[in-house]
Amino acid sequence: MLSVFVAYIPSSAHMSDLERVHARGQLVMLTVSGPTTYFEDGRGKNGFDYLIAKAFADSLNVELVVKPQSTLRRLLLSVGGPQGDFAAANLVATEARAESLAFSQPFFEVTQQLVYRRGSKRPKSLDQLEGELLVITDSSHSEQLQSLKDAVPDLRWREQDDLEMSDLIRMVHEGQVTYTVVDSLAYLVNRHIYPRARKAFDIAKPQSTAWAFATHNDGTLLNAANAFLDSYIKSGKLALLEQQLFSQTENFSVGDSQRLGQLVARRLPKYEQMFRQTAQHHGMDWSLLAAVAYQESHWNPKARSPTGVRGLMMLTLDTAKEMKVSNRLDAAQSLEGGAAYLVKLKSRLPQRITEPDRTLLALAAYNVGFGHLEDARVLTARNGKNPDLWVDIRAHLPLLSKKQFYSTVKYGYARGNEPVLYVDNIQYYRTYLQLYSLSQHDFEPPPVPAEWEPDAPPSL
């Protein structure tokens, strides 16, 4: 009887952590949704932490499953439990966290920065703060502030756990709080979206970010992660990913009129006739289609993003398949597929929505995804505004990055400011191209609206 009982002990009980991942065919990543960690938009799943974790899962030949947690505190408490295998959320490997978590090899560096609102007095040290300082509960920032309190006895701050760093930057930008502390990466990504939030000074030396694993695990999955990260770094793939994501604004550029003028002269002549013919085929203005293509790829048919979207219109594999595009790098196919997809998005909107709102909503959906656009329309209606007007939806799209709002709609978190800037840019580029078309001699580009001028060259 004993031998029979032993024979029926589940084989998983004898598996290592790594073997268990292979057996179920899934690697489960815990994270918090945000622009530097994990999000979904019209181009699919994205985020710095997500893309590295996806490469790790691919190296193990398993599927990456992402489970966003509602707060940083909950994320740290969930590591190694039934919820997931490891945490990836731009986590700094602090001494306090190392007491309960096992960290992987570091793969990125961030610096804690105090952020203040442009127009107010810029503090030069922590003892010059005059107003509320807000940080995330259980964050490395709260740990750092605590360590600085002996040197600055009057230092005071408030902690809140239902926030992400982009929320804090937005709150400073809007004047809801006077100061915050965020990582340099979060500031870099959000500074062009919230230009009134400015860096004052660093409050710590650079710190390493890593993945977090449970200390009670057997270490096999952690060892595999370390081996992967070591190879990923040495191969140059991590450096390439950083360059692609952070060295320039990939998804959009704000008021980029100088570069537009240069590319109008150098690249537009090669593709203008194709823009005109494809636009005529789909019953749209050629300058609109050309503006979208410029926004997506700067008229580069070989363009590629870290998430795998490619071509003149930056189509995902799924969209290319849906639009029957066999070669995304073929400029004509990409343009035809992108134009047809834009027409399809317009057809999915209620018939009562008229122009120009119909086109503007379709453009927003092209960027952020149709589901997120519908969520924004729901929020617009809840607030007593018109869910069929772009001006009203435009004001509510940014709410999709706020937890108190995105947690109440179907598709969850989205970088809601981006489709707003995306549509703004396309309208500007379209006006530019229309004026260019009217007079190609002694042409001067229209002035860039002041609210579109970044404080510095935008980067993501």
C-alpha positions in Angstrom: 0.0 0.0 0.0 2.8 2.3 0.8 4.4 1.7 -2.5 1.1 2.5 -4.3 0.7 5.7 -2.3 4.2 6.8 -3.2 3.6 6.1 -6.8 0.7 8.5 -6.8 2.5 11.4 -5.2 2.2 14.2 -7.8 5.3 14.4 -9.9 5.2 18.2 -9.5 6.2 17.9 -5.9 9.7 16.6 -7.1 10.1 19.3 -9.7 12.4 22.3 -9.4 11.0 25.8 -9.9 12.5 25.9 -13.4 11.1 22.4 -14.2 7.7 23.5 -13.1 7.7 26.5 -15.4 8.7 24.2 -18.3 6.0 21.7 -17.4 3.1 24.2 -17.4 4.6 26.1 -20.4 4.2 29.5 -18.8 6.4 32.0 -17.0 4.2 34.2 -14.9 5.4 37.8 -14.4 4.0 40.1 -11.7 4.2 43.8 -12.3 2.4 47.1 -11.9 1.0 48.7 -15.0 2.8 51.8 -16.2 4.7 53.4 -19.1 8.1 51.9 -18.1 6.8 48.5 -16.9 3.9 47.0 -18.8 1.0 48.4 -20.9 -1.1 47.6 -24.0 -2.0 49.9 -26.8 -2.7 49.7 -30.6 0.7 48.1 -31.1 0.0 45.3 -28.6 1.9 44.6 -25.3 4.8 46.9 -24.5 7.0 48.2 -21.7 10.7 48.0 -20.8 10.3 45.3 -18.1 7.8 43.4 -20.3 10.0 43.2 -23.3 13.0 41.9 -21.3 10.8 39.3 -19.5 9.3 38.3 -22.9 12.9 37.6 -24.2 13.5 35.6 -21.1 10.4 33.5 -21.6 11.3 33.0 -25.3 14.7 31.7 -24.2 12.9 29.1 -22.1 10.5 28.3 -24.9 7.5 29.1 -22.7 4.7 31.7 -22.9 5.0 34.8 -20.8 1.9 35.5 -18.8 1.6 39.0 -17.2 -0.4 39.6 -14.0 -0.5 43.3 -13.1 -1.0 44.0 -9.4 -2.9 46.9 -8.0 -0.2 48.4 -5.8 3.6 48.1 -5.3 3.0 46.8 -1.8 0.7 44.0 -3.1 3.3 43.2 -5.8 6.1 42.7 -3.3 3.9 40.5 -1.1 2.8 38.3 -4.0 6.2 37.3 -5.3 6.7 33.5 -5.1 3.1 32.8 -4.2 0.4 31.2 -6.4 0.0 34.5 -8.3 3.4 34.5 -10.1 7.0 33.4 -10.4 8.8 36.7 -10.2 8.3 40.5 -10.1 9.5 42.9 -12.8 8.5 46.5 -12.2 11.5 48.8 -12.4 12.4 47.5 -8.9 15.4 48.8 -7.1 17.2 46.1 -5.1 17.4 47.9 -1.7 18.8 46.5 1.5 15.4 46.4 3.1 13.8 44.5 0.2 16.8 42.0 0.1 15.7 40.8 3.5 12.6 39.2 2.1 13.3 38.9 -1.6 16.1 37.4 -3.8 17.1 39.7 -6.6 18.5 38.8 -10.0 21.5 40.3 -11.6 21.0 44.0 -12.0 20.4 45.2 -15.6 19.6 48.9 -15.4 20.4 51.9 -13.3 18.0 54.7 -12.1 18.5 57.7 -10.0 16.0 59.0 -7.5 15.0 62.6 -8.4 13.0 65.2 -6.6 10.4 66.7 -9.0 8.8 70.2 -8.6 6.3 72.2 -10.6 7.6 74.6 -13.3 6.9 78.2 -12.3 7.4 77.6 -8.6 10.7 78.2 -6.8 13.1 75.4 -7.6 14.5 73.9 -4.4 18.2 73.2 -4.2 18.1 70.8 -1.2 15.5 68.9 0.9 15.6 71.5 3.7 14.2 74.1 1.2 11.0 72.2 0.5 7.8 74.3 1.1 4.8 72.2 0.4 3.6 68.6 0.3 6.0 65.9 -0.7 4.2 62.7 -1.9 5.8 59.3 -2.6 4.6 55.7 -3.1 4.2 53.5 0.0 6.9 50.8 0.4 8.9 52.4 -2.5 12.6 52.8 -2.6 11.9 56.5 -2.5 10.3 56.2 1.0 13.3 54.2 2.2 15.7 56.8 0.9 13.8 59.7 2.5 13.8 57.8 5.8 17.5 57.4 5.6 17.9 61.1 5.0 15.8 62.2 7.9 18.7 62.3 10.4 20.4 64.8 8.2 17.2 66.8 7.6 15.2 66.5 10.8 12.3 68.7 9.5 11.8 66.6 6.4 8.2 65.5 6.1 6.4 63.5 3.4 3.2 61.6 2.8 2.9 58.1 1.3 0.1 56.6 -0.8 0.0 53.0 -2.1 -2.4 53.2 -5.0 -0.2 55.2 -7.3 2.4 54.7 -10.1 5.3 57.0 -10.7 3.6 58.5 -13.7 0.7 59.4 -11.5 3.0 61.3 -9.2 4.5 63.3 -12.1 1.1 64.1 -13.4 0.0 65.3 -9.9 2.9 67.7 -9.7 2.2 68.9 -13.3 -1.4 69.6 -12.4 -0.5 71.2 -9.1 -2.2 68.6 -6.9 1.0 68.2 -4.9 4.1 70.4 -4.6 6.9 67.7 -4.9 7.4 64.1 -5.5 10.3 61.7 -5.8 10.5 59.3 -8.8 13.1 57.3 -10.7 15.0 59.0 -13.5 13.5 56.5 -16.0 10.0 57.5 -15.1 10.8 61.2 -15.4 12.5 60.6 -18.8 9.5 58.9 -20.2 6.9 61.3 -18.7 8.5 64.7 -19.0 7.2 65.4 -22.5 3.7 64.4 -21.4 3.7 66.5 -18.2 6.1 69.4 -19.1 5.2 71.4 -16.0 6.8 68.7 -13.8 10.6 69.5 -13.7 13.5 67.8 -12.1 15.0 69.7 -9.2 17.9 67.5 -8.1 19.0 63.9 -7.3 18.4 62.7 -3.8 20.5 59.5 -4.1 23.3 57.9 -6.1 22.4 55.7 -9.0 20.7 52.4 -8.0 20.4 49.1 -9.8 17.1 47.6 -10.9 16.5 43.9 -11.0 13.9 41.2 -11.0 12.6 39.9 -7.6 12.1 36.3 -6.7 10.9 34.6 -3.5 13.7 33.6 -1.0 11.9 30.3 -0.2 12.2 29.1 -3.8 15.0 26.6 -4.8 16.9 29.1 -6.9 16.7 27.3 -10.2 14.5 29.9 -11.9 16.6 32.7 -10.4 19.8 31.0 -11.8 18.2 30.7 -15.2 17.2 34.4 -15.1 20.7 35.4 -14.2 22.2 33.3 -17.0 19.7 34.9 -19.4 20.4 38.4 -18.3 24.1 37.9 -18.5 23.8 36.7 -22.1 21.3 39.4 -23.0 23.6 42.2 -21.7 26.7 40.8 -23.3 25.0 40.3 -26.7 24.2 44.0 -26.8 20.5 43.3 -27.0 19.7 45.2 -23.8 21.7 48.2 -25.0 19.8 48.1 -28.3 16.5 47.9 -26.5 17.4 50.9 -24.3 18.3 52.9 -27.4 15.1 52.0 -29.2 12.9 52.9 -26.2 14.6 55.8 -24.6 16.9 57.6 -27.0 14.1 59.2 -29.0 10.4 59.6 -29.0 9.4 56.5 -30.9 5.6 56.7 -30.9 5.3 60.4 -31.5 7.3 63.7 -31.6 5.9 67.0 -30.4 6.2 70.0 -32.8 8.9 68.3 -34.9 8.5 70.8 -37.7 12.2 71.2 -38.5 12.7 67.4 -39.1 9.4 67.3 -41.0 10.6 70.0 -43.3 13.8 68.1 -44.0 11.9 64.8 -44.7 9.3 66.6 -46.9 12.2 67.5 -49.1 14.1 64.2 -49.0 11.5 61.5 -48.6 8.1 62.7 -49.5 8.7 62.9 -53.3 9.4 59.2 -53.3 6.1 58.3 -51.7 3.7 61.2 -52.5 2.1 59.6 -55.5 1.5 56.4 -53.6 -0.1 58.4 -50.8 -2.4 60.1 -53.3 -3.4 56.9 -55.1 -4.0 54.9 -51.9 -6.0 57.7 -50.3 -8.1 58.1 -53.4 -8.8 54.4 -53.4 -10.1 54.6 -49.8 -11.9 57.9 -50.2 -9.6 59.9 -47.9 -7.4 63.0 -48.1 -3.9 62.1 -49.1 -2.4 64.5 -46.6 -4.1 62.7 -43.8 -2.7 59.4 -44.9 0.8 60.9 -45.4 0.6 62.5 -41.9 -0.3 59.2 -40.3 2.6 57.5 -42.1 5.0 60.3 -41.0 3.8 60.0 -37.4 4.3 56.2 -37.5 7.6 55.8 -39.2 8.9 59.2 -40.5 8.2 57.7 -44.0 10.7 54.9 -43.4 9.4 51.6 -44.9 12.0 49.6 -42.9 11.1 51.1 -39.5 10.8 48.6 -36.6 9.9 49.0 -33.0 11.1 46.8 -30.1 7.7 45.2 -30.0 7.9 44.0 -33.5 5.6 46.4 -35.3 7.2 47.2 -38.7 7.0 49.2 -41.9 5.7 52.5 -43.2 2.5 52.3 -41.2 4.0 50.3 -38.3 1.6 47.3 -38.5 1.5 44.5 -35.9 1.6 41.0 -37.2 -2.0 40.5 -36.2 -3.1 43.7 -38.0 -1.1 42.8 -41.1 -2.7 39.3 -41.2 -6.1 40.9 -40.7 -5.5 43.3 -43.6 -3.9 40.6 -45.8 -0.5 42.2 -45.8 2.1 39.5 -46.6 5.2 41.8 -46.4 5.1 44.6 -43.9 8.4 46.0 -45.2 6.8 46.6 -48.7 5.8 50.3 -48.6 2.8 49.9 -50.9 1.4 46.9 -48.9 2.0 48.6 -45.6 0.3 51.8 -46.7 -2.7 49.9 -48.2 -3.0 47.8 -45.0 -2.8 50.8 -42.7 -5.3 52.8 -44.7 -7.7 49.9 -44.8 -7.3 49.4 -41.1 -8.0 53.0 -40.4 -11.2 52.8 -42.6 -12.2 49.6 -40.6 -11.8 51.4 -37.3 -14.0 54.2 -38.6 -16.6 51.7 -39.6 -16.7 50.2 -36.1 -17.8 53.6 -34.6 -21.5 54.3 -34.2 -23.0 55.7 -37.4 -24.2 58.8 -35.5 -20.6 60.1 -35.1 -19.9 62.5 -37.9 -16.8 64.1 -39.3 -14.3 65.4 -38.3 -14.8 63.5 -35.0 -15.2 60.2 -36.8 -11.7 60.4 -38.3 -10.1 61.8 -35.1 -11.6 59.0 -33.0 -10.3 56.4 -35.5 -6.8 57.9 -35.3 -6.9 57.7 -31.5 -7.9 54.0 -31.8 -5.1 53.4 -34.3 -2.7 54.5 -31.6 -4.2 53.3 -28.3 -6.4 50.4 -29.5 -10.2 50.4 -30.1 -10.9 48.9 -26.7 -9.2 51.7 -24.8 -11.0 54.3 -27.0 -14.3 52.7 -26.0 -13.3 52.8 -22.4 -12.6 56.6 -22.8 -16.0 57.0 -24.3 -17.5 55.3 -21.3 -15.7 57.6 -18.9 -16.8 60.6 -21.0 -20.4 59.6 -20.8 -20.2 59.0 -17.1 -18.9 62.5 -16.6 -21.9 63.9 -18.5 -20.0 64.8 -21.6 -20.6 63.7 -25.2 -18.9 60.4 -26.0 -19.3 61.1 -29.7 -17.2 64.3 -29.7 -13.4 64.3 -29.9 -13.1 67.4 -27.8 -14.8 65.7 -24.9 -13.1 62.3 -25.4 -9.8 64.0 -25.7 -10.2 65.4 -22.2 -11.0 61.9 -20.8 -8.4 59.7 -22.5 -5.7 60.7 -19.9 -7.9 59.3 -17.2 -7.0 55.8 -18.5 -3.6 56.2 -16.7 -5.3 56.9 -13.4 -6.1 53.9 -11.3 -9.4 55.2 -9.9 -10.7 55.4 -13.4 -9.0 52.6 -15.5 -9.9 50.1 -12.8 -13.6 50.7 -13.5 -13.5 50.0 -17.3 -13.1 46.9 -19.3 -9.6 47.2 -20.9 -7.8 48.7 -17.9 -4.6 50.8 -17.9 -3.5 52.8 -21.0 -1.1 55.6 -21.6 -4.0 57.9 -22.2 -2.0 61.0 -23.0 -0.4 59.5 -26.0 -3.4 59.2 -28.3 -4.1 62.8 -27.5 -0.7 63.9 -28.6 -0.8 61.4 -31.4 -3.9 63.0 -32.9 -2.6 66.5 -32.2 0.6 65.7 -34.1 -1.2 64.2 -37.1 -3.5 67.3 -37.4 -0.4 69.5 -37.3 1.4 67.4 -39.9 -1.6 67.3 -42.1 -2.0 71.1 -42.1 1.7 71.4 -42.9 1.4 69.0 -45.9 -1.8 70.7 -47.1 0.0 74.1 -47.1 3.0 72.5 -48.8 0.8 71.1 -51.5 -0.8 74.5 -52.2 2.5 76.2 -52.6 5.8 74.4 -53.0 7.7 77.6 -53.7 8.8 79.9 -50.9 7.1 77.5 -48.6 7.3 78.3 -44.9 5.9 75.8 -42.3 3.1 76.9 -40.1 4.2 78.0 -36.6 4.3 75.4 -33.9 1.6 76.1 -31.2 3.2 77.1 -27.9 1.6 74.3 -26.0 3.3 71.8 -28.3 6.8 73.1 -27.6 8.8 70.7 -25.3 11.2 72.1 -22.8 13.9 69.9 -24.3 14.0 67.4 -27.3 11.4 64.8 -26.4 12.5 61.3 -25.6 10.9 58.1 -24.5 
